[in-house]
Amino acid sequence: MSDEGVFEMSRPVATDRIPAAGMMVDVASSADERDAVAGRLELSLVRLLSCRYVLTRPLAGATRRREGEIVGEGHLRATVVRECVVTLELFDEVIDERFRIRFVPAGTESDDEDPEADDEIPYAGASIDLGEATVEQLALTLDPYPRRPGAELPPEASDIDLGPFAALARLARPGTHDEE
C-alpha cells in the first residue's frame, strides 16, 4: 500500500514482523477516523469500525504461493448509519463479517477472475496497511441499496406503470384486472 497517513485509517504492519507461525492484529478506529471513513464511503455516520486479523505466510510449495504473500483472515465488525432507499429514514446497519484476503507484492497480482477466490490487495515496500484493508472490506460489505428492516413500498407505488409488461403482470395476479 502507500505511505503511512495517506488513508483515513492507516495501520501499517511491517511484513518482516509477521512470523512463520502467524500473528493476530486488532484494528480499532478512532472517532476522527470513523468520521473520515463515513465521508469517503458516503455514509451518514460510522458508529463502530474494528477488525481482528490473523496474518500468516503460506508455506513454501503451497498452491498459488508467491514470494512476499501474506494471508489475512479477518473478522470485521461495524455499525453504520444508512439511509433507507424505501423510506429515506436513517437506520443502523450492523455488520459482522468474516473474510479472507491475500496481500501480494505489487505487480504479482493474479489474473484469476474466479469470484470465489480470495481478494488480493497489492502492496509496495515492506509493509501492508490493515487500516486501509479494513475500510476496503467495509466498502465491499455494504449493501448498495440499504433497506431498513421491515420497510415496504407504499401501496400507491405498486400502481406505477412499469412499461408494456405491467398490464400482463396485473392479469397474472388474481383480482387485479377489471371485470367486464
Wavefront OBJ file of the C-alpha trace (Angstrom):
o trace
v 0.000 0.000 0.000
v 1.063 3.625 0.115
v 2.864 5.788 2.627
v 1.587 5.998 6.175
v -1.033 8.701 6.776
v -2.435 8.763 3.224
v -5.607 6.878 4.136
v -8.347 7.804 6.605
v -7.382 4.849 8.775
v -3.802 3.690 8.325
v -2.377 0.750 10.308
v 0.881 -0.299 8.670
v 2.393 -3.627 9.685
v 5.956 -4.453 8.681
v 5.928 -7.675 6.687
v 9.184 -8.852 8.267
v 7.471 -8.755 11.704
v 4.975 -11.461 10.699
v 6.385 -14.769 11.994
v 6.001 -18.050 10.148
v 3.569 -19.187 12.869
v 1.411 -16.125 12.208
v 0.221 -13.263 14.359
v -3.001 -11.593 15.459
v -3.551 -7.857 14.980
v -6.547 -5.850 16.187
v -7.508 -2.712 14.293
v -9.835 -0.264 16.075
v -10.853 3.130 14.733
v -10.882 6.490 16.477
v -13.832 8.896 16.267
v -11.949 11.104 13.775
v -11.132 8.095 11.602
v -14.774 6.948 11.645
v -15.878 10.437 10.555
v -13.358 10.398 7.696
v -14.438 6.896 6.621
v -18.106 7.979 6.696
v -17.239 10.842 4.349
v -15.273 8.607 1.982
v -17.988 5.952 1.793
v -20.855 8.490 1.754
v -22.378 7.147 4.959
v -24.377 9.236 7.406
v -22.257 8.010 10.311
v -19.895 5.211 11.304
v -20.549 4.351 14.948
v -18.150 1.402 15.228
v -15.410 0.040 12.986
v -12.947 -2.633 14.025
v -11.346 -5.733 12.612
v -9.305 -8.597 14.030
v -6.781 -10.115 11.657
v -4.829 -13.341 11.821
v -1.885 -12.910 9.457
v 0.079 -15.878 8.122
v 2.598 -16.626 5.426
v 1.723 -19.540 3.118
v 4.108 -22.486 3.374
v 6.782 -22.891 0.732
v 5.456 -25.009 -2.102
v 1.834 -24.192 -1.234
v -0.521 -23.783 -4.161
v -0.554 -20.252 -5.606
v 2.145 -19.122 -3.158
v 4.156 -16.064 -4.157
v 7.248 -14.623 -2.527
v 6.101 -11.950 -0.078
v 2.468 -13.135 0.019
v 0.613 -12.751 3.315
v -2.811 -14.222 4.045
v -5.171 -12.286 6.274
v -8.197 -13.887 7.895
v -10.348 -11.058 9.179
v -13.372 -10.535 11.387
v -14.939 -7.155 10.590
v -17.367 -5.518 12.991
v -19.068 -2.254 12.189
v -22.185 -0.259 12.880
v -23.009 2.317 10.243
v -25.956 4.668 9.858
v -27.591 4.321 6.442
v -30.484 5.988 4.656
v -33.222 3.547 3.657
v -33.888 3.568 -0.106
v -37.591 2.948 0.534
v -38.492 5.281 3.407
v -35.475 7.659 3.394
v -35.269 7.122 7.171
v -31.912 6.685 8.855
v -31.225 3.309 10.466
v -28.313 1.388 11.974
v -26.828 -1.380 9.863
v -24.781 -3.841 11.913
v -22.005 -5.707 10.103
v -20.362 -8.840 11.476
v -18.410 -10.369 8.610
v -15.590 -12.893 8.317
v -13.380 -12.739 5.247
v -10.059 -13.831 3.807
v -7.693 -11.686 1.746
v -4.211 -12.048 0.347
v -1.655 -9.262 0.424
v 0.651 -9.668 -2.582
v 3.646 -7.637 -3.732
v 2.580 -5.025 -6.314
v 2.921 -6.386 -9.835
v 2.345 -10.016 -8.832
v -1.454 -9.896 -8.730
v -3.287 -12.880 -10.194
v -5.477 -12.542 -13.272
v -7.848 -15.157 -11.805
v -11.424 -13.928 -12.304
v -12.988 -16.537 -10.021
v -15.481 -14.636 -7.816
v -14.886 -17.212 -5.068
v -11.120 -16.587 -4.998
v -9.622 -14.550 -2.166
v -9.431 -10.822 -2.836
v -5.893 -9.633 -3.431
v -4.504 -6.381 -2.107
v -1.231 -5.339 -3.681
v 1.376 -3.654 -1.503
v 4.638 -1.885 -2.215
v 7.593 -1.693 0.112
v 7.981 -3.591 3.341
v 4.565 -3.088 4.966
v 0.892 -3.816 4.497
v -1.845 -1.444 5.671
v -4.514 -3.201 7.730
v -6.426 0.039 8.312
v -6.988 0.593 4.606
v -7.777 -3.119 4.151
v -10.455 -2.753 6.862
v -12.037 0.242 5.114
v -11.962 -1.545 1.751
v -13.630 -4.613 3.263
v -16.318 -2.418 4.837
v -16.976 -0.826 1.440
v -17.326 -4.270 -0.176
v -19.708 -5.442 2.542
v -22.155 -2.517 2.342
v -25.468 -3.140 0.602
v -25.686 -0.752 -2.381
v -29.455 -0.409 -1.750
v -29.825 -0.236 2.029
v -33.274 -1.045 3.323
v -34.415 -0.564 6.902
v -35.718 -3.864 8.337
v -39.470 -4.036 7.754
v -39.502 -1.188 5.221
v -42.045 -1.705 2.463
v -43.026 0.321 -0.551
v -46.265 2.257 -0.046
v -49.324 0.739 -1.784
v -49.503 3.585 -4.303
v -46.015 2.648 -5.542
v -47.411 -0.618 -6.919
v -49.791 1.376 -9.145
v -46.966 2.945 -11.123
v -46.994 1.824 -14.752
v -43.749 -0.100 -15.228
v -43.947 -0.307 -19.006
v -45.564 -2.656 -21.521
v -45.407 -5.698 -19.266
v -47.221 -4.037 -16.346
v -50.633 -4.928 -17.812
v -49.580 -8.564 -18.209
v -48.375 -8.641 -14.618
v -51.763 -7.353 -13.419
v -53.545 -10.047 -15.447
v -51.390 -12.730 -13.883
v -52.424 -11.689 -10.352
v -55.962 -12.668 -9.329
v -58.250 -9.740 -8.604
v -56.083 -7.147 -10.331
v -57.867 -6.923 -13.684
v -61.230 -5.238 -14.203
v -64.336 -7.366 -14.588
v -66.442 -6.616 -17.680
l 1 2 3 4 5 6 7 8 9 10 11 12 13 14 15 16 17 18 19 20 21 22 23 24 25 26 27 28 29 30 31 32 33 34 35 36 37 38 39 40 41 42 43 44 45 46 47 48 49 50 51 52 53 54 55 56 57 58 59 60 61 62 63 64 65 66 67 68 69 70 71 72 73 74 75 76 77 78 79 80 81 82 83 84 85 86 87 88 89 90 91 92 93 94 95 96 97 98 99 100 101 102 103 104 105 106 107 108 109 110 111 112 113 114 115 116 117 118 119 120 121 122 123 124 125 126 127 128 129 130 131 132 133 134 135 136 137 138 139 140 141 142 143 144 145 146 147 148 149 150 151 152 153 154 155 156 157 158 159 160 161 162 163 164 165 166 167 168 169 170 171 172 173 174 175 176 177 178 179 180
